[in-house]
């Protein structure tokens, strides 16, 4: 078997895997009962190696691709994408010769709109659940925009707040490197993130710039998913925290379907309450 360095994941990453698995099972159950639907796809745009190591236990745990492959009733197709060739090869080995599994080595920003999303056209009675879980600002807005306007794709999306705060969302915006601002532009779709991230108030020596809080920035992106990408149902995102309780990213869900939005909203609330109870 191909040797790959596996990622170590913390508590909230394991929570994310549980959330996606729980909804994917409900989604597949619902779609399998709809006789008019010809096919429903599970898509992972940043699939990784398919297995991780738990920081809590040191044990191997299944990643989202393996979780998806074990869902009953099954999806009709599985599409896994990773830029790393060794990880893509390991995914191929793990899935064996299954004809319903498609593994791509490449940039998901090109593979998704060009090769995968066309297999889930609304008019063809095909639907898809897509996980977009990059390590940082590696996803482009084009992917989100295409998915939203297809009206047949639901997405889970990692809003990579830690990367943003480390490299872009500084207290003094003029100090940010242009290359980092360009990364943010690509993720957001334009430079209107600046309006969400900073407020200006009059001061004695001219306008004073103040950085907005994490929640305000997430709320602005939530509105963007609705108003620009065209997703009708976007529950409040779930903050995912590190061991010190600091939010490192938000998990978003966006859907054209009211039922999907309701189910995920309830799942998010369950884990949101758990986070409040354990003090994180």
C-alpha positions as CSV (number, residue, x, y, z in Angstrom):
1,X,0.0,0.0,0.0
2,X,1.2,3.5,-0.8
3,X,2.9,5.2,2.1
4,X,1.5,8.6,3.0
5,X,2.0,10.9,6.0
6,X,-1.3,11.0,7.8
7,X,-2.8,14.2,9.3
8,X,-3.4,14.3,13.0
9,X,-6.8,15.7,13.8
10,X,-8.2,17.2,17.0
11,X,-11.6,16.9,18.7
12,X,-13.5,19.4,16.6
13,X,-12.2,17.9,13.4
14,X,-13.6,14.6,14.6
15,X,-16.9,16.4,15.3
16,X,-16.8,17.7,11.7
17,X,-16.4,14.2,10.4
18,X,-19.4,13.0,12.6
19,X,-21.6,15.9,11.3
20,X,-20.9,15.2,7.7
21,X,-21.4,11.5,8.1
22,X,-24.7,12.0,10.0
23,X,-26.1,14.3,7.3
24,X,-24.7,12.3,4.4
25,X,-26.6,9.2,5.8
26,X,-29.8,11.2,6.0
27,X,-29.3,12.8,2.6
28,X,-28.7,9.4,0.9
29,X,-31.7,7.9,2.6
30,X,-34.0,10.7,1.4
31,X,-32.6,10.7,-2.2
32,X,-32.9,6.9,-2.5
33,X,-36.6,7.2,-1.8
34,X,-37.2,9.7,-4.6
35,X,-37.9,7.6,-7.7
36,X,-37.4,10.6,-10.1
37,X,-33.8,11.1,-9.0
38,X,-31.5,9.2,-11.3
39,X,-28.3,9.6,-9.3
40,X,-26.9,11.3,-6.2
41,X,-23.2,11.9,-5.8
42,X,-20.9,12.3,-2.8
43,X,-18.1,14.7,-3.6
44,X,-15.0,15.5,-1.6
45,X,-13.0,18.4,-3.0
46,X,-10.0,18.1,-0.6
47,X,-10.2,14.4,0.2
48,X,-6.9,13.7,1.8
49,X,-5.6,10.2,2.4
50,X,-9.0,8.8,3.6
51,X,-7.7,8.1,7.1
52,X,-6.4,10.3,9.9
53,X,-4.8,9.9,13.4
54,X,-6.7,11.1,16.4
55,X,-4.8,13.5,18.6
56,X,-6.9,12.4,21.5
57,X,-6.3,8.7,21.2
58,X,-3.5,8.2,18.8
59,X,-5.7,5.7,16.9
60,X,-6.5,5.6,13.2
61,X,-9.9,7.1,12.3
62,X,-11.7,7.1,9.0
63,X,-11.7,10.3,7.0
64,X,-14.7,11.6,5.1
65,X,-14.1,9.4,2.0
66,X,-14.2,6.2,3.9
67,X,-17.1,7.3,6.0
68,X,-19.0,8.1,2.8
69,X,-18.2,4.7,1.2
70,X,-19.8,3.0,4.3
71,X,-23.1,4.9,4.2
72,X,-26.2,2.8,3.8
73,X,-28.1,3.2,1.6
74,X,-25.2,4.1,-0.6
75,X,-24.6,7.0,-2.9
76,X,-24.7,6.2,-6.6
77,X,-21.3,7.8,-7.2
78,X,-18.3,9.0,-5.2
79,X,-15.8,11.6,-6.4
80,X,-12.6,12.2,-4.4
81,X,-10.1,14.9,-5.4
82,X,-6.7,15.6,-4.0
83,X,-3.7,17.6,-5.3
84,X,-1.3,15.2,-3.7
85,X,-0.6,12.2,-5.9
86,X,0.3,9.8,-3.1
87,X,-2.9,10.6,-1.3
88,X,-4.9,10.2,-4.5
89,X,-3.2,6.8,-5.1
90,X,-4.0,5.7,-1.5
91,X,-7.7,6.6,-2.1
92,X,-7.7,4.4,-5.2
93,X,-6.2,1.5,-3.3
94,X,-8.7,1.9,-0.5
95,X,-11.7,2.0,-2.8
96,X,-10.4,-1.0,-4.8
97,X,-12.0,-1.7,-8.1
98,X,-15.4,-0.2,-7.3
99,X,-16.9,1.2,-10.5
100,X,-18.8,3.9,-8.6
101,X,-15.7,5.5,-7.2
102,X,-13.8,8.2,-9.1
103,X,-10.5,9.6,-7.9
104,X,-8.8,12.7,-9.3
105,X,-5.3,13.9,-8.8
106,X,-5.5,17.6,-9.4
107,X,-6.7,21.1,-8.3
108,X,-10.3,20.9,-7.1
109,X,-10.8,24.5,-8.3
110,X,-10.6,23.2,-11.8
111,X,-11.7,19.6,-11.4
112,X,-15.0,20.3,-9.7
113,X,-16.5,22.8,-12.2
114,X,-15.0,21.1,-15.3
115,X,-15.4,17.4,-14.5
116,X,-17.5,16.6,-11.5
117,X,-20.3,19.2,-11.1
118,X,-21.5,18.6,-14.7
119,X,-22.5,15.0,-13.5
120,X,-25.0,16.5,-11.1
121,X,-27.1,18.7,-13.4
122,X,-30.6,19.6,-12.0
123,X,-32.3,19.0,-15.3
124,X,-30.8,15.5,-15.5
125,X,-32.4,14.7,-12.1
126,X,-29.1,14.3,-10.5
127,X,-28.1,15.7,-7.1
128,X,-24.8,16.0,-5.1
129,X,-23.5,16.6,-1.6
130,X,-20.1,18.2,-1.7
131,X,-17.6,18.6,1.1
132,X,-15.2,21.5,0.6
133,X,-12.6,21.2,3.4
134,X,-9.3,22.9,2.5
135,X,-6.5,23.4,4.9
136,X,-6.6,27.2,4.3
137,X,-7.4,29.7,1.6
138,X,-7.1,27.2,-1.2
139,X,-10.7,27.3,-2.5
140,X,-11.8,29.8,-5.1
141,X,-15.2,31.5,-5.1
142,X,-15.9,30.2,-8.6
143,X,-16.4,26.7,-7.2
144,X,-18.9,27.9,-4.6
145,X,-20.7,30.2,-7.1
146,X,-21.1,27.4,-9.7
147,X,-22.4,25.0,-7.0
148,X,-24.9,27.5,-5.8
149,X,-26.3,28.3,-9.2
150,X,-26.7,24.7,-10.2
151,X,-29.5,24.3,-7.7
152,X,-28.7,20.6,-7.4
153,X,-25.6,20.7,-5.1
154,X,-25.4,21.1,-1.3
155,X,-22.1,22.0,0.3
156,X,-20.3,21.8,3.6
157,X,-17.6,24.4,3.6
158,X,-14.6,25.1,5.8
159,X,-14.3,28.8,6.3
160,X,-10.6,28.9,7.2
161,X,-10.5,31.7,9.8
162,X,-7.1,30.8,11.2
163,X,-5.4,31.3,7.8
164,X,-7.3,34.5,7.3
165,X,-6.4,35.9,10.7
166,X,-2.7,34.9,10.4
167,X,-2.1,36.2,6.9
168,X,-4.9,38.7,5.9
169,X,-7.2,40.0,8.6
170,X,-4.6,42.1,10.4
171,X,-5.5,45.1,12.6
172,X,-3.7,47.3,10.1
173,X,-4.9,46.4,6.7
174,X,-2.2,48.4,4.9
175,X,0.4,46.1,6.4
176,X,-1.0,43.0,4.6
177,X,1.1,41.7,1.7
178,X,-0.7,42.0,-1.6
179,X,-0.2,38.3,-2.4
180,X,-2.1,37.4,0.8
181,X,-4.9,39.9,0.0
182,X,-5.1,38.3,-3.5
183,X,-5.6,34.9,-1.9
184,X,-8.5,36.3,0.1
185,X,-10.0,38.0,-3.0
186,X,-9.9,34.6,-4.7
187,X,-11.7,32.9,-1.8
188,X,-14.3,35.6,-1.3
189,X,-14.8,36.3,-5.0
190,X,-13.8,40.0,-4.9
191,X,-12.4,42.5,-2.4
192,X,-15.7,43.2,-0.6
193,X,-14.4,41.2,2.3
194,X,-12.6,44.4,3.3
195,X,-16.0,46.0,4.0
196,X,-16.9,43.0,6.3
197,X,-13.6,42.8,8.0
198,X,-13.0,46.5,8.8
199,X,-15.1,49.4,10.0
200,X,-14.2,53.1,9.8
201,X,-15.0,55.7,12.5
202,X,-14.2,59.4,12.5
203,X,-11.2,60.3,14.7
204,X,-9.3,63.5,15.6
205,X,-6.8,62.8,12.9
206,X,-9.1,61.3,10.3
207,X,-10.9,58.1,9.9
208,X,-9.8,55.2,12.2
209,X,-9.9,51.7,11.0
210,X,-11.0,48.9,13.3
211,X,-11.0,45.2,12.6
212,X,-14.3,43.5,12.9
213,X,-14.8,40.4,15.1
214,X,-14.7,36.8,13.7
215,X,-18.5,36.4,14.0
216,X,-19.2,39.5,11.9
217,X,-16.9,38.3,9.1
218,X,-18.6,34.9,9.2
219,X,-22.1,36.5,9.1
220,X,-21.0,38.5,6.0
221,X,-19.9,35.3,4.3
222,X,-23.2,33.7,5.2
223,X,-25.1,36.5,3.5
224,X,-22.8,36.1,0.5
225,X,-23.6,32.4,0.2
226,X,-27.3,33.4,-0.1
227,X,-27.2,36.6,-2.1
228,X,-24.4,36.0,-4.5
229,X,-23.9,32.2,-4.7
230,X,-27.6,31.7,-4.7
231,X,-28.0,29.1,-2.0
232,X,-31.5,29.6,-0.5
233,X,-30.8,27.9,2.9
234,X,-27.7,28.6,4.9
235,X,-27.9,27.9,8.6
236,X,-25.8,29.8,11.1
237,X,-22.3,28.2,10.8
238,X,-20.8,26.1,13.6
239,X,-17.6,27.5,15.2
240,X,-14.9,24.9,15.4
241,X,-12.4,25.5,18.2
242,X,-8.9,24.5,19.3
243,X,-8.0,23.1,22.8
244,X,-7.9,26.7,24.1
245,X,-11.4,27.4,23.0
246,X,-10.4,29.8,20.2
247,X,-12.3,29.6,16.9
248,X,-10.0,28.3,14.2
249,X,-12.7,27.9,11.5
250,X,-16.4,27.9,10.9
251,X,-18.2,25.0,9.3
252,X,-20.8,26.2,6.8
253,X,-23.6,24.4,5.1
254,X,-25.4,25.8,2.1
255,X,-28.3,24.2,0.2
256,X,-31.1,24.9,-2.3
257,X,-33.3,22.6,-0.3
258,X,-35.3,23.6,2.8
259,X,-35.2,20.1,4.2
260,X,-31.4,19.9,4.1
261,X,-31.1,23.3,5.7
262,X,-33.5,22.2,8.5
263,X,-31.7,18.9,9.2
264,X,-28.2,20.5,9.3
265,X,-29.4,23.4,11.4
266,X,-30.6,20.9,14.0
267,X,-27.3,18.9,13.8
268,X,-25.3,22.1,14.2
269,X,-27.4,23.2,17.2
270,X,-26.8,19.8,18.9
271,X,-23.0,20.2,18.6
272,X,-23.2,23.9,19.4
273,X,-24.8,23.1,22.7
274,X,-22.2,20.4,23.4
275,X,-19.5,23.0,22.9
276,X,-21.1,25.4,25.4
277,X,-21.5,22.6,27.9
278,X,-17.9,21.5,27.8
279,X,-16.7,25.1,28.0
280,X,-15.1,25.4,24.6
